Amino acid sequence: MTKPNLLILDDYEGIVAKAPALEKLRTLANVTILDQPLTPATYHLLQGQQVLLALRERTKMNRAFLAHCQDVELILQTGSNAYHLDQAAANEQGIVVALGKGATKNRRSVSELVLGFMLALVRKIPQLDAEMRKGAWFENIGETLDGKTLGILGYGRQGQTVARLAQAFHMNVIAWDRSGSSPTVAANGVQFLPLADVLATSDVLSIHLKLSDESRGFLTRERLYAMKRGAILINTARGAIVDELALIDALQDGQLSAAGLDVFAVEPLATDSPLRDLPNVLMTPHVGWKSEDVFYEFVAIVTTRFEDWLAGTLLPKDVLNPTAFQVERPRSGGLLLD
């Protein structure tokens, strides 16, 4: 059997090229790795590629992009979401999208960043560092996490991991989740409260909601101003969950004392965004998920998905759009159908 051609997109850091699972992947396909973003001028590189491996949401796979993917049968999508992909267009072309669900290191890396934001903002580490570099000494003073209340919006796997880390710092943890917002106490001591109570009592509020039609714009201006005055907001989920203009106002007028932001409404963040000039904002460029071990795990998972595809045993539960397989077209692999 002729090996299919597989194009790995957006390996800017060269980490995928070093992934242990890449050796296995090369035995299954003719692998090409791109270390620069695809542009309309380089879309010709998609010709003759049966499989794409996408690193999270770096390449926007809209209808215009997919129009250049006439030979693509399968997209191996690292991570468990594909917000960047036009699913309707993929379905029409019969392009199956296999999701790299099941990663655990990604969850931990995001949670560690949340904790880093909390420590830095509460202890005022960026301000102290800046003062030291100017020759000052003891010009600012912070607080501790001990005894503060952490509110978590969305108590899934990442929210639960953040809760455990916060409890190690003796924080009181409360949460709101769509699946059950009535007051309860979880086995690990996390108290579930109505949304209004979580907003009103949290010293630090961390967002862990999935982006959906329901969560888009969830933290409205009204909800931001219903938060405890002087609270800290941390967002490592998706920028579109928060009204960014209202967030800027809340940070400027003291409604919020600070924010730790890894995600933004539009990415990359505009160079003239007011967020860049606010001294009470700590920002990172959507790196919560990024670490070498996370990349390695992603590649290992999608390699397994690819093996299943070639064997015709890829499960529908691991596919974003199983209906795409109903489109008649040449294929190198398939799904395990009932």
C-alpha positions, 0 to 999 in steps of 0.5 A: 500500500502506498503511504499517504502524504501528511503535512504538519502545519505551523511547527514554529518552535520546531518541537513537533519535529523532535516529538518521539512519536514522529518516528512512528508517524514517518513509518505510516506516511510521507511526512512534511513539516512546515515551520512557517504559517501557510499563506495564500501564496503558499497554499500550493503546498496543500496539493497532493496532501492526503492528511493534515496535522494541525497544531491547535488553532494556528491555521484558520481553516475557513472555507477559502482555505479548505477550497485548496484542500482538494486532496485532503481526506483527513485532518488530525486536529491536536486538542479536543476542539476545532473552533478554527475550522469550518465544519460545514465546508469540511463536511461538503468536501468529505474531509474527516476531522479526527480530534486529539482528545484525551490529553492530560498534560495540556490541562495541567499546563493551563492550570499552572499558568492560572496559578502563576497569574494568581501568585504574580498579581496578588504578590505584585511580582511584575511591579516589584521587578520593574521597581527593582530594575529602576533601582528602587527598594520596598516600593510596593507590597502585595498580599497572599493567596492564603484565605482568599476565595477563588471562584471558578466558572466551569468545573470541568477537568481544568477547573478541578485541577485549578481547584486542587492547586488553589487549595494547596495554598489554603484558598477557599474555592467556590464554583459555578457550573452549568451542569449544576448551579444549585448550592452543593459541596463537592467531595473535595470541599469545593462549594457550588454556588449560584452565579451571582454569589460566585461573582459577588464573593470571589477575590479571584475569578478564573474562567474555565468555560468551553467556548460555545454559543451559550458562553460567548460574551458570558461575562457581560458588562453587567456581570463584570460589575457584579463582581466583588470590587477589587477582584482579580479576573483570570482568563485562560479559556477563550477571549470571546467569553468576556466583553473585552471593552467592558473589561478594559473599563472595569480595569481602568476604573478600579472595579477590577484590581487586576487581570491575568489574560492568556486569551483575547477576543481577537488573536494576535492581540492588536498592537494598539489594544488598550490592554497593552497599556494597562499596568494592572494587566498581566498578559501572555500570548495564548501559551497556557497549553504550550509546553514541550511535553504537551506537544509530544503528547498531542503528536502521540495521540493523533498518531494513534488516531492516524493508525486507526484511520489507516486500519479502518478502526477510527471510532466516530467518538474520536471524530468531529464530523463522522457524517463527512465519511458519507461523501464518496471520494477516494480514501486512504482509511476509514471509520469503524462503522456499525 
